[in-house]
Amino acid sequence: MKTFLVRLTVTLFSILSLALPGLAGELDDYYLNQFQVSPIGTELQKAVLLQETATGEMPHCGTPLKHRLTHDWNKLEPGTQKVLAKQLEAPALTNEATFTSSGGHFKIHYAATGTDAPPPTDISGFIGVPDWVETVATTFEQVRATYLLQGYRPAPTVSPAPYDVYLLELSLQKLYGRTTTTQATPSTGYSNAFSSFMEIDNDFADNIYRNASGGPYSETQSLQITAAHEYHHAIQYGYNYFFDIWYAEATSTWYEDELYDSVNQLYNYIPGWFNNSTLAIDTATGTTTGGGYGRWIFNRYLIEQHGTGVIKAAWEKLATLNSPGNNADIPMVPVLENLLLAAPYNNSLGTDFLGFTKRAYLQNWTSHAGEVSRIPAVVPVASYTTYPVNATRFPSSSVKLPHYSFAFYNFVPGSTSTNDLTISINKTSGIRTAAFLYTAGTAQEINADSNGNYTVNGFRSLSATSDEVVLLVANTTNVDNHMASFSTDGSVVRADEPPNTPASSLSSTASASSSGGGGGCFIATAAYGSYLHPQVRVLRDFRDRHLLTNAPGRAFVALYYRISPPLANLIAGHESLRAVARLALLPVVAAVTHPALTGAALLAAVGLLFHRPLRRRLRACEANS
């Protein structure tokens, strides 16, 4: 028995040893390394804790990281706060010089020498001031004037000083710019509004800007969309510091095209969403999933339905609200729901979301007509070419969806299909569906019968190379795990109603993660204290890339979402339980991060565990023979 316990200990140690570097992965480490302040150490630790950004990641906005740092500030160790304090302060530039814009509303700070220095060319304008600095100042004055014409309040400043814009070399961080508030200067009129300052790249001349997808883009074009994007973040802080970051990014990105329609860089972010349509609308910001950035296209649908004022109305409504507690952001989904229900819209977010998903397929956009071809098609969850389609088939003909998400399914004509295709659907109350027939180069919506089923006559005679029938399934509520099942042979699968718990009000921990943060990693978020913790990020990325992309994975995630919130609440309230949960998650993180090594260690450990007993049995068999 003693020998067995020793071997069992060695087995467990072998498995956990791969995950032990994760013990160093505190929230402090995350921020220190995100701001490139302190190296973590070994390459294995970096792989586990940082999960470095892919080389091909698009340049983006740095405001989300700064925004979360201000929210997580009190969770950091005093030593970490001391080191990171400068990240919330105005940057110090080498041989700093300043230039005030002609309208007096902006002060441009730039380095006269060093890597942060802008192009030194000074041919015209103010003597001794680089022409690029003058261009920056003029651009920001134009941006400010445009927002004011649309009825926005100007971004608050330390009165009566102009707004501070700093030029820095940001290309190595793959950032266009970032906006920071220190909550130092309250904004008049709104209780949770504050001033801010801004940092943008010093020249936008690097390849990551010039040769971004859809380019090339000139330095001036990159400056224009950055000014439009970041100044709206500054306006947002002037309405409510507790804004939900996914919608802040969706709004700022949308305004890039509204202010500078000819640049069109923002279309690069849509594929992240349309390739992952089964993720909730408030998924954490990221260029890979389209979280935040790619959601700007939903704002285009809203203004096409309700006019441009609807976006400003959303921010004005947010300005009147307070944080739900624990310094958490205000979930934006309920804000939009309440806004659209009231006059003058008298609609619902669910109806608009369904309309948006239809338009994503039909491509019948009513604005920016010359740019419709830039909007990619939604990638279907599954495509069927053999029939019948039912619960026994793969890919699965059933789906559980998180709040405000959707899925498309393609049905391609084939020899095994019946002459007439009928899609029968069984669904929970939060699911709404639509079907489309694409033939002869034109898409049209199919009317459902009284039972909610869709029939296409003569389906088998359609072309298998150019025609299709498409089924849309959308969760048009703020409740996770609504489900639908469908078939082409009339069979049905039971559809159970989910608990009627809005995704944005599960708990303070769960709310922070589902409303622009962890996207539902409740237990991990509770264990590590923040959805930004590197271990949570590892698990979240694994879920998005490997679980939500297939039916068994989605089923597992749906079950997890159902049972984990109460457990997460319990864990979050007890430090001892958080420590136990972190220990329990270590082998999971190791297996996700290094599956091959973990498998090898497990096999070696199992071999070690059973090697000697097996040898004894073999010897006994030889002796008996």
C-alpha positions as CSV (number, residue, x, y, z in Angstrom):
1,M,0.0,0.0,0.0
2,K,2.9,2.3,0.9
3,T,4.5,1.7,-2.5
4,F,1.2,2.4,-4.3
5,L,0.8,5.8,-2.5
6,V,4.3,6.7,-3.5
7,R,3.6,6.0,-7.1
8,L,0.3,7.8,-7.0
9,T,2.1,10.9,-5.6
10,V,4.7,10.7,-8.4
11,T,1.9,10.5,-10.9
12,L,0.1,13.5,-9.6
13,F,3.4,15.4,-9.3
14,S,4.3,14.6,-12.9
15,I,1.0,16.0,-14.2
16,L,1.0,19.1,-12.0
17,S,4.7,19.9,-12.7
18,L,3.7,21.1,-16.2
19,A,1.2,23.5,-14.7
20,L,3.3,24.8,-11.8
21,P,4.6,27.8,-13.7
22,G,1.0,29.0,-13.5
23,L,1.3,29.5,-9.8
24,A,3.3,32.6,-10.7
25,G,0.5,33.9,-12.9
26,E,-1.1,36.5,-10.8
27,L,-3.1,39.5,-12.0
28,D,-0.1,41.6,-11.2
29,D,2.0,39.6,-13.7
30,Y,-0.6,40.1,-16.4
31,Y,-0.5,43.8,-16.2
32,L,3.3,44.1,-15.7
33,N,3.8,42.1,-18.8
34,Q,1.1,43.6,-20.9
35,F,2.7,47.0,-20.2
36,Q,6.1,45.5,-20.9
37,V,7.4,46.4,-17.4
38,S,8.8,43.1,-16.1
39,P,9.8,39.9,-17.8
40,I,8.2,36.7,-16.4
41,G,11.2,34.4,-16.6
42,T,11.3,31.1,-18.3
43,E,10.0,30.5,-21.8
44,L,7.5,27.9,-20.5
45,Q,6.1,30.4,-18.0
46,K,5.7,32.9,-20.9
47,A,3.9,30.3,-22.9
48,V,1.5,29.5,-20.0
49,L,0.9,32.9,-18.7
50,L,1.1,35.3,-21.5
51,Q,-0.1,33.3,-24.5
52,E,1.6,35.8,-26.7
53,T,-0.4,37.6,-29.3
54,A,-0.2,36.0,-32.7
55,T,2.2,37.6,-35.1
56,G,-0.5,38.4,-37.6
57,E,-2.8,40.1,-35.1
58,M,-4.2,43.4,-36.5
59,P,-3.3,46.7,-34.9
60,H,-6.0,47.9,-32.6
61,C,-6.9,50.2,-29.7
62,G,-5.2,50.1,-26.3
63,T,-8.0,51.7,-24.4
64,P,-9.6,48.4,-23.2
65,L,-6.3,47.4,-21.3
66,K,-6.0,50.8,-19.7
67,H,-9.7,50.8,-18.8
68,R,-9.5,47.4,-17.1
69,L,-6.3,48.5,-15.2
70,T,-8.2,51.3,-13.6
71,H,-11.0,48.9,-12.6
72,D,-8.6,46.3,-11.2
73,W,-6.3,48.7,-9.5
74,N,-7.4,47.9,-6.0
75,K,-6.8,44.2,-6.6
76,L,-3.1,44.7,-7.3
77,E,-0.3,44.5,-4.8
78,P,1.1,47.9,-3.5
79,G,4.5,47.1,-5.3
80,T,2.7,46.5,-8.6
81,Q,0.7,49.7,-8.1
82,K,3.8,51.7,-7.6
83,V,5.4,50.3,-10.8
84,L,2.2,50.7,-12.9
85,A,1.2,54.1,-11.6
86,K,2.9,55.8,-14.5
87,Q,0.6,53.9,-16.9
88,L,-2.3,56.0,-15.5
89,E,-0.3,59.2,-15.7
90,A,0.6,61.4,-18.7
91,P,3.7,60.0,-20.4
92,A,7.1,61.7,-20.1
93,L,8.7,62.5,-23.5
94,T,12.4,63.1,-24.3
95,N,12.9,66.8,-24.9
96,E,9.2,67.4,-24.9
97,A,7.7,70.1,-26.9
98,T,4.0,71.2,-27.3
99,F,1.8,72.7,-29.9
100,T,-1.7,74.1,-29.4
101,S,-4.2,73.6,-32.2
102,S,-5.6,76.6,-34.0
103,G,-9.0,76.3,-32.3
104,G,-7.3,76.1,-28.9
105,H,-9.0,72.8,-28.0
106,F,-6.0,70.4,-28.2
107,K,-2.4,70.5,-26.9
108,I,-0.2,68.1,-28.9
109,H,2.8,66.8,-26.9
110,Y,5.7,65.4,-28.9
111,A,9.4,64.5,-28.4
112,A,11.9,66.6,-30.2
113,T,14.4,63.7,-30.3
114,G,14.4,59.9,-29.8
115,T,12.2,57.1,-30.9
116,D,9.0,58.9,-30.1
117,A,9.8,61.9,-32.2
118,P,7.5,62.5,-35.1
119,P,8.8,63.2,-38.7
120,P,10.9,66.4,-38.4
121,T,9.8,68.0,-41.7
122,D,9.0,71.6,-41.3
123,I,8.3,73.2,-44.7
124,S,5.2,75.3,-44.1
125,G,3.1,76.6,-41.2
126,F,4.5,77.4,-37.8
127,I,8.3,77.7,-37.8
128,G,10.0,75.1,-35.6
129,V,6.9,72.9,-35.4
130,P,7.0,69.7,-37.5
131,D,4.3,69.7,-40.2
132,W,3.0,66.3,-38.9
133,V,2.3,67.8,-35.5
134,E,0.3,70.6,-37.2
135,T,-1.6,67.9,-39.2
136,V,-2.4,66.1,-36.0
137,A,-3.7,69.2,-34.4
138,T,-5.9,70.2,-37.4
139,T,-7.3,66.6,-37.6
140,F,-8.4,66.6,-34.0
141,E,-10.1,70.0,-34.4
142,Q,-12.0,68.6,-37.3
143,V,-13.0,65.5,-35.4
144,R,-14.2,67.5,-32.4
145,A,-16.2,69.9,-34.5
146,T,-18.0,66.9,-36.2
147,Y,-18.9,65.3,-32.9
148,L,-20.3,68.5,-31.6
149,L,-22.4,69.0,-34.7
150,Q,-23.9,65.6,-33.9
151,G,-24.9,66.8,-30.5
152,Y,-22.2,65.2,-28.3
153,R,-20.6,67.0,-25.4
154,P,-16.9,67.7,-25.9
155,A,-14.5,65.5,-24.0
156,P,-13.9,67.1,-20.6
157,T,-10.5,68.5,-19.8
158,V,-8.9,70.0,-16.7
159,S,-10.6,73.4,-17.2
160,P,-9.7,75.6,-18.9
161,A,-6.8,73.6,-20.4
162,P,-7.0,72.1,-23.9
163,Y,-7.2,68.3,-24.3
164,D,-3.8,66.6,-24.1
165,V,-2.7,64.3,-27.0
166,Y,0.7,62.6,-26.8
167,L,2.6,61.3,-29.8
168,L,4.5,58.0,-29.0
169,E,6.0,55.1,-30.9
170,L,3.2,52.5,-30.5
171,S,3.8,50.2,-33.5
172,L,5.7,47.6,-31.5
173,Q,2.6,47.2,-29.3
174,K,0.4,47.1,-32.4
175,L,-1.7,50.0,-31.2
176,Y,-3.2,52.9,-33.1
177,G,-3.8,54.8,-29.9
178,R,-5.2,54.6,-26.4
179,T,-7.2,56.8,-24.1
180,T,-6.8,56.9,-20.3
181,T,-8.7,58.4,-17.5
182,T,-7.3,58.8,-14.0
183,Q,-10.7,59.9,-12.5
184,A,-8.8,63.0,-11.4
185,T,-11.2,65.6,-12.9
186,P,-15.0,65.0,-12.7
187,S,-17.0,66.2,-15.7
188,T,-19.9,68.6,-14.9
189,G,-23.4,67.2,-15.3
190,Y,-22.8,63.5,-14.9
191,S,-21.8,61.9,-11.6
192,N,-19.6,59.2,-13.1
193,A,-17.9,61.2,-15.8
194,F,-14.2,62.2,-15.9
195,S,-11.5,63.8,-18.0
196,S,-8.9,61.8,-19.9
197,F,-5.7,62.1,-22.0
198,M,-4.8,60.3,-25.2
199,E,-1.7,58.7,-26.7
200,I,-1.5,57.9,-30.5
201,D,1.3,56.6,-32.7
202,N,3.8,59.3,-33.6
203,D,3.7,58.9,-37.4
204,F,1.7,55.8,-38.6
205,A,4.4,55.1,-41.1
206,D,5.2,51.5,-40.0
207,N,4.1,48.6,-42.1
208,I,1.4,47.4,-39.6
209,Y,-0.5,50.5,-40.4
210,R,0.4,51.1,-44.0
211,N,-0.1,47.5,-45.2
212,A,-3.0,46.5,-43.0
213,S,-5.6,44.4,-44.9
214,G,-7.4,46.4,-47.5
215,G,-4.6,48.9,-47.7
216,P,-2.3,50.5,-48.4
217,Y,-3.3,53.2,-46.0
218,S,-1.6,56.6,-45.9
219,E,-0.3,58.1,-42.7
220,T,-3.0,60.7,-42.8
221,Q,-5.7,58.1,-43.2
222,S,-4.5,56.1,-40.2
223,L,-4.3,59.4,-38.2
224,Q,-7.9,60.3,-39.2
225,I,-9.5,57.0,-38.1
226,T,-7.4,57.0,-34.9
227,A,-8.5,60.5,-34.0
228,A,-12.1,59.7,-34.7
229,H,-11.9,56.5,-32.7
230,E,-9.9,57.7,-29.6
231,Y,-11.7,61.1,-29.3
232,H,-15.0,59.2,-29.0
233,H,-13.4,57.2,-26.1
234,A,-12.6,60.6,-24.5
235,I,-16.3,61.6,-25.1
236,Q,-17.4,58.3,-23.5
237,Y,-15.4,59.0,-20.4
238,G,-17.2,62.3,-20.3
239,Y,-20.5,60.5,-20.1
240,N,-19.8,57.5,-17.8
241,Y,-16.5,56.0,-16.6
242,F,-18.3,52.7,-16.1
243,F,-18.9,52.0,-19.8
244,D,-19.0,48.4,-21.0
245,I,-15.8,48.2,-23.1
246,W,-17.2,46.0,-25.9
247,Y,-19.8,48.7,-26.8
248,A,-17.2,51.4,-26.3
249,E,-15.1,49.8,-29.0
250,A,-18.1,49.0,-31.2
251,T,-19.1,52.7,-31.1
252,S,-15.6,54.2,-31.6
253,T,-14.9,51.8,-34.5
254,W,-18.2,52.6,-36.1
255,Y,-17.5,56.3,-36.0
256,E,-14.3,55.9,-37.9
257,D,-16.3,55.3,-41.0
258,E,-18.9,57.9,-40.2
259,L,-16.3,60.6,-40.0
260,Y,-13.8,59.3,-42.6
261,D,-15.9,57.2,-45.0
262,S,-13.1,56.7,-47.6
263,V,-10.6,54.9,-45.3
264,N,-12.6,51.6,-44.7
265,Q,-10.0,49.9,-42.4
266,L,-12.7,48.9,-39.9
267,Y,-14.1,46.2,-42.3
268,N,-11.0,44.1,-41.3
269,Y,-12.6,43.4,-37.9
270,I,-15.9,42.0,-39.1
271,P,-14.7,38.5,-40.1
272,G,-13.7,37.8,-36.5
273,W,-17.4,38.0,-35.6
274,F,-18.9,36.5,-38.7
275,N,-16.5,33.5,-38.3
276,N,-17.6,33.1,-34.7
277,S,-21.3,34.0,-34.8
278,T,-22.2,31.7,-31.9
279,L,-20.4,34.0,-29.5
280,A,-22.5,36.5,-27.5
281,I,-22.7,40.1,-28.8
282,D,-20.9,41.3,-25.7
283,T,-17.9,38.9,-26.0
284,A,-14.7,40.3,-24.7
285,T,-12.8,42.7,-27.1
286,G,-10.4,41.0,-29.5
287,T,-9.6,41.1,-33.2
288,T,-9.6,37.3,-33.5
289,T,-13.2,36.9,-32.3
290,G,-14.4,40.3,-33.5
291,G,-15.3,41.1,-29.9
292,G,-16.0,44.8,-29.6
293,Y,-14.3,45.9,-32.8
294,G,-16.3,43.7,-35.2
295,R,-19.6,44.6,-33.4
296,W,-19.5,48.0,-35.0
297,I,-21.5,46.7,-37.9
298,F,-24.5,46.2,-35.5
299,N,-24.5,49.9,-34.9
300,R,-24.8,50.4,-38.7
301,Y,-27.9,48.3,-38.6
302,L,-29.3,50.3,-35.7
303,I,-28.9,53.7,-37.4
304,E,-30.4,52.3,-40.6
305,Q,-33.5,51.4,-38.6
306,H,-33.7,54.3,-36.2
307,G,-31.5,57.1,-37.5
308,T,-28.0,58.3,-36.3
309,G,-29.3,59.7,-33.1
310,V,-29.9,56.2,-31.6
311,I,-26.2,55.7,-30.9
312,K,-25.8,59.0,-29.0
313,A,-29.1,58.2,-27.2
314,A,-27.5,55.0,-25.9
315,W,-24.6,56.9,-24.4
316,E,-26.8,59.6,-22.9
317,K,-28.9,56.9,-21.3
318,L,-25.7,55.2,-19.9
319,A,-24.6,58.6,-18.5
320,T,-27.5,58.5,-16.0
321,L,-26.6,55.1,-14.5
322,N,-24.3,53.9,-11.7
323,S,-22.0,51.0,-11.4
324,P,-23.7,47.7,-10.3
325,G,-21.1,47.5,-7.6
326,N,-17.5,46.3,-7.0
327,N,-16.3,48.9,-9.5
328,A,-17.8,46.9,-12.3
329,D,-18.8,48.3,-15.7
330,I,-22.5,48.8,-16.5
331,P,-23.6,46.0,-18.8
332,M,-24.6,47.6,-22.1
333,V,-27.1,44.9,-23.3
334,P,-29.8,45.9,-20.8
335,V,-29.2,49.6,-21.6
336,L,-29.8,48.9,-25.2
337,E,-32.9,46.8,-24.4
338,N,-34.5,49.5,-22.3
339,L,-33.6,52.3,-24.8
340,L,-35.2,50.5,-27.8
341,L,-38.3,49.6,-25.9
342,A,-39.1,53.2,-25.2
343,A,-40.3,56.1,-27.4
344,P,-39.4,57.1,-30.1
345,Y,-38.1,53.6,-31.0
346,N,-40.9,51.5,-29.6
347,N,-39.0,48.4,-30.7
348,S,-36.9,45.7,-29.0
349,L,-33.3,44.7,-29.1
350,G,-34.4,41.2,-29.9
351,T,-36.3,42.4,-33.0
352,D,-33.4,44.5,-34.1
353,F,-30.9,41.7,-33.5
354,L,-33.0,39.3,-35.6
355,G,-33.2,41.9,-38.4
356,F,-29.5,42.4,-38.2
357,T,-28.8,38.7,-38.6
358,K,-31.1,38.6,-41.6
359,R,-29.3,41.5,-43.2
360,A,-26.0,39.8,-42.6
361,Y,-27.1,37.1,-45.0
362,L,-29.2,39.2,-47.5
363,Q,-26.6,42.0,-47.6
364,N,-29.5,44.5,-48.2
365,W,-27.7,47.4,-46.4
366,T,-29.3,50.8,-47.0
367,S,-26.3,53.0,-46.2
368,H,-22.7,53.1,-47.5
369,A,-23.9,51.4,-50.7
370,G,-20.5,51.5,-52.3
371,E,-19.0,49.5,-49.4
372,V,-21.5,46.6,-49.2
373,S,-19.0,44.3,-51.0
374,R,-16.6,44.9,-48.2
375,I,-18.9,43.2,-45.7
376,P,-18.0,39.4,-45.6
377,A,-20.5,36.6,-45.5
378,V,-21.3,34.9,-42.3
379,V,-19.5,31.5,-42.0
380,P,-22.1,28.8,-41.5
381,V,-21.9,26.5,-38.5
382,A,-22.6,23.5,-40.7
383,S,-23.3,22.7,-44.3
384,Y,-25.4,19.6,-45.3
385,T,-25.0,17.8,-48.7
386,T,-26.6,14.4,-47.8
387,Y,-30.0,13.8,-46.4
388,P,-32.0,13.3,-44.3
389,V,-30.6,15.7,-41.7
390,N,-31.6,14.8,-38.1
391,A,-30.3,14.3,-34.6
392,T,-28.2,11.3,-35.6
393,R,-26.2,13.2,-38.2
394,F,-22.9,15.0,-38.0
395,P,-22.6,18.0,-37.9
396,S,-25.2,18.3,-35.2
397,S,-28.7,19.5,-36.2
398,S,-29.2,21.2,-32.8
399,V,-27.6,24.2,-31.1
400,K,-27.6,26.0,-27.8
401,L,-26.8,29.6,-28.1
402,P,-25.6,32.2,-25.6
403,H,-27.5,35.5,-25.4
404,Y,-27.7,37.6,-28.6
405,S,-25.9,35.2,-30.8
406,F,-26.7,33.4,-34.0
407,A,-25.9,30.5,-36.4
408,F,-26.4,29.8,-40.1
409,Y,-26.9,26.3,-41.6
410,N,-26.5,25.6,-45.3
411,F,-28.6,22.9,-47.2
412,V,-27.1,22.1,-50.6
413,P,-29.1,20.2,-53.2
414,G,-28.0,16.6,-53.7
415,S,-29.1,13.2,-55.0
416,T,-30.1,12.0,-51.5
417,S,-32.5,14.9,-50.9
418,T,-36.2,14.6,-51.5
419,N,-37.8,16.7,-54.3
420,D,-39.2,19.1,-51.8
421,L,-37.1,20.1,-48.7
422,T,-39.0,20.7,-45.5
423,I,-37.1,21.9,-42.4
424,S,-38.9,21.1,-39.2
425,I,-37.8,23.1,-36.1
426,N,-38.3,22.6,-32.3
427,K,-37.1,25.5,-30.2
428,T,-37.2,27.2,-26.9
429,S,-39.0,30.6,-26.4
430,G,-35.9,32.8,-26.9
431,I,-35.0,31.3,-30.3
432,R,-36.2,33.0,-33.5
433,T,-35.5,31.6,-36.9
434,A,-35.6,32.5,-40.6
435,A,-34.8,30.7,-43.8
436,F,-33.6,31.9,-47.2
437,L,-33.4,30.5,-50.7
438,Y,-30.4,31.5,-52.8
439,T,-30.8,30.7,-56.5
440,A,-30.0,32.4,-59.8
441,G,-27.7,34.8,-57.9
442,T,-30.5,36.2,-55.7
443,A,-31.4,35.6,-52.1
444,Q,-35.0,35.7,-50.8
445,E,-36.6,35.0,-47.5
446,I,-38.8,31.9,-47.2
447,N,-42.1,32.2,-45.4
448,A,-42.7,29.7,-42.5
449,D,-45.9,27.7,-42.3
450,S,-48.3,27.8,-39.3
451,N,-46.0,25.3,-37.5
452,G,-42.9,27.4,-38.0
453,N,-41.5,25.0,-40.6
454,Y,-39.9,25.9,-43.9
455,T,-40.6,24.2,-47.3
456,V,-38.7,24.6,-50.6
457,N,-40.5,23.0,-53.5
458,G,-38.2,21.5,-56.2
459,F,-35.2,21.5,-53.9
460,R,-33.5,18.5,-55.5
461,S,-33.6,20.1,-59.0
462,L,-31.6,23.1,-57.9
463,S,-27.9,23.4,-58.8
464,A,-25.6,21.9,-56.2
465,T,-22.8,24.3,-57.2
466,S,-24.6,27.6,-57.1
467,D,-27.8,27.3,-55.1
468,E,-28.6,26.8,-51.4
469,V,-31.2,27.0,-48.6
470,V,-30.0,28.6,-45.5
471,L,-31.5,28.3,-42.0
472,L,-30.9,31.1,-39.5
473,V,-31.2,30.4,-35.7
474,A,-30.8,33.3,-33.4
475,N,-31.0,33.7,-29.6
476,T,-32.8,37.1,-29.4
477,T,-32.8,37.4,-25.6
478,N,-30.3,38.2,-22.8
479,V,-30.7,34.7,-21.4
480,D,-28.0,32.0,-22.3
481,N,-28.6,28.5,-23.5
482,H,-31.8,28.9,-25.5
483,M,-31.8,26.0,-28.0
484,A,-33.2,24.8,-31.3
485,S,-33.1,21.5,-33.1
486,F,-34.1,20.9,-36.7
487,S,-34.5,18.0,-39.2
488,T,-35.5,17.3,-42.8
489,D,-37.5,14.2,-42.0
490,G,-39.9,15.5,-39.4
491,S,-38.1,14.1,-36.4
492,V,-37.8,16.3,-33.3
493,V,-35.5,16.6,-30.3
494,R,-36.7,17.9,-27.0
495,A,-35.9,21.5,-26.3
496,D,-35.8,22.5,-22.6
497,E,-36.2,26.1,-21.5
498,P,-33.1,27.5,-19.8
499,P,-33.2,29.2,-16.4
500,N,-34.6,32.6,-17.0
501,T,-31.6,34.4,-15.7
502,P,-30.3,37.4,-17.7
503,A,-26.7,36.9,-18.6
504,S,-25.8,40.4,-17.4
505,S,-27.1,39.8,-13.9
506,L,-25.8,36.4,-12.8
507,S,-23.5,38.0,-10.1
508,S,-20.9,40.7,-9.8
509,T,-18.2,38.2,-10.9
510,A,-20.2,36.6,-13.7
511,S,-21.5,39.9,-14.9
512,A,-18.0,41.3,-15.3
513,S,-17.0,38.3,-17.3
514,S,-20.1,38.0,-19.5
515,S,-20.5,41.7,-20.2
516,G,-17.4,42.5,-22.1
517,G,-14.9,40.3,-20.3
518,G,-14.6,36.6,-19.7
519,G,-17.6,35.6,-21.8
520,G,-18.8,33.1,-19.2
521,C,-15.6,31.6,-17.6
522,F,-17.3,32.0,-14.3
523,I,-15.3,29.6,-12.0
524,A,-11.9,30.6,-13.4
525,T,-12.7,34.3,-13.1
526,A,-13.8,33.8,-9.5
527,A,-10.7,31.7,-8.8
528,Y,-8.1,34.1,-10.2
529,G,-9.9,37.3,-9.4
530,S,-10.3,38.8,-12.9
531,Y,-11.2,37.7,-16.4
532,L,-7.9,39.3,-17.5
533,H,-5.8,36.9,-15.5
534,P,-3.6,34.9,-17.9
535,Q,-5.0,31.6,-16.8
536,V,-8.5,32.7,-17.5
537,R,-7.4,34.0,-20.9
538,V,-5.9,30.6,-21.7
539,L,-9.2,28.8,-20.9
540,R,-11.3,31.4,-22.6
541,D,-9.3,31.2,-25.8
542,F,-9.5,27.4,-25.7
543,R,-13.3,27.6,-25.3
544,D,-13.7,30.0,-28.2
545,R,-11.4,28.2,-30.6
546,H,-12.0,24.5,-29.8
547,L,-15.3,24.1,-27.9
548,L,-17.7,26.6,-29.4
549,T,-16.7,25.5,-32.9
550,N,-18.3,22.1,-32.7
551,A,-21.5,20.5,-31.3
552,P,-20.0,18.4,-28.5
553,G,-18.0,21.4,-27.3
554,R,-21.0,23.7,-27.4
555,A,-23.0,21.2,-25.4
556,F,-20.3,21.0,-22.7
557,V,-20.1,24.8,-22.6
558,A,-23.8,25.1,-22.3
559,L,-23.8,22.7,-19.3
560,Y,-21.0,24.6,-17.7
561,Y,-22.9,27.9,-18.1
562,R,-25.9,26.3,-16.4
563,I,-24.2,24.9,-13.3
564,S,-21.2,27.1,-12.7
565,P,-22.6,30.6,-11.7
566,P,-23.7,29.5,-8.1
567,L,-20.4,27.7,-7.6
568,A,-18.5,30.8,-8.8
569,N,-20.3,33.0,-6.4
570,L,-19.3,30.7,-3.5
571,I,-15.7,30.5,-4.6
572,A,-15.4,34.3,-5.1
573,G,-16.4,35.0,-1.5
574,H,-13.7,32.8,0.2
575,E,-10.0,33.1,-0.4
576,S,-9.4,29.5,0.8
577,L,-11.8,28.2,-1.9
578,R,-10.2,30.4,-4.5
579,A,-6.8,28.9,-3.7
580,V,-8.2,25.4,-4.0
581,A,-9.9,26.2,-7.2
582,R,-6.7,27.7,-8.7
583,L,-4.9,24.4,-7.7
584,A,-7.6,22.3,-9.3
585,L,-7.4,24.3,-12.5
586,L,-3.6,24.0,-12.9
587,P,-3.7,20.6,-14.7
588,V,-6.5,21.9,-16.9
589,V,-4.5,24.9,-18.0
590,A,-1.4,22.7,-18.5
591,A,-3.4,20.3,-20.7
592,V,-4.9,23.1,-22.7
593,T,-1.6,24.9,-23.2
594,H,0.7,21.9,-23.7
595,P,-1.6,18.9,-24.7
596,A,1.3,16.8,-26.1
597,L,3.5,17.3,-23.1
598,T,0.7,16.7,-20.7
599,G,-0.3,13.5,-22.5
600,A,3.3,12.3,-22.5
601,A,3.6,13.0,-18.8
602,L,0.4,11.2,-18.0
603,L,1.4,8.2,-20.0
604,A,4.8,8.1,-18.3
605,A,3.2,8.5,-14.9
606,V,0.6,5.8,-15.6
607,G,3.4,3.5,-16.8
608,L,5.4,4.2,-13.6
609,L,2.3,3.5,-11.5
610,F,1.6,0.1,-13.0
611,H,5.0,-1.0,-14.1
612,R,6.1,-3.0,-11.1
613,P,2.7,-4.7,-10.4
614,L,2.6,-5.7,-14.0
615,R,6.1,-7.2,-13.8
616,R,5.1,-9.2,-10.7
617,R,2.1,-10.6,-12.5
618,L,4.1,-11.6,-15.5
619,R,6.7,-13.3,-13.3
620,A,3.9,-15.2,-11.5
621,C,2.5,-16.3,-14.8
622,E,5.9,-17.5,-15.9
623,A,6.4,-19.4,-12.7
624,N,3.0,-21.1,-12.9
625,S,3.7,-22.2,-16.5
